Amino acid sequence: MDVSSTPSTGSTNQVDVLKKAIDVKEQQVLKVLEGATQQSQQVTAQKTGMGNSLNITG
């Protein structure tokens, strides 16, 4: 039985679809993490009384 190292067209398309799905999910996770980071910073700013739009010019 010969084994070919070249994937068939069907499996190549499946791999491409899976890669795209992973990329999309990765972007969604990053957006959630960014939102959580912003919320955490706002809560910390409120607890410390520093606010989140402190503008100090010297």
Secondary structure, 3 states (H helix, E strand, C coil): CCCCCCCCHHHHHHHHHHHHHHHHHHHHHHHHHHHHHHHHHHHHHHHHCCCCCCCCCC
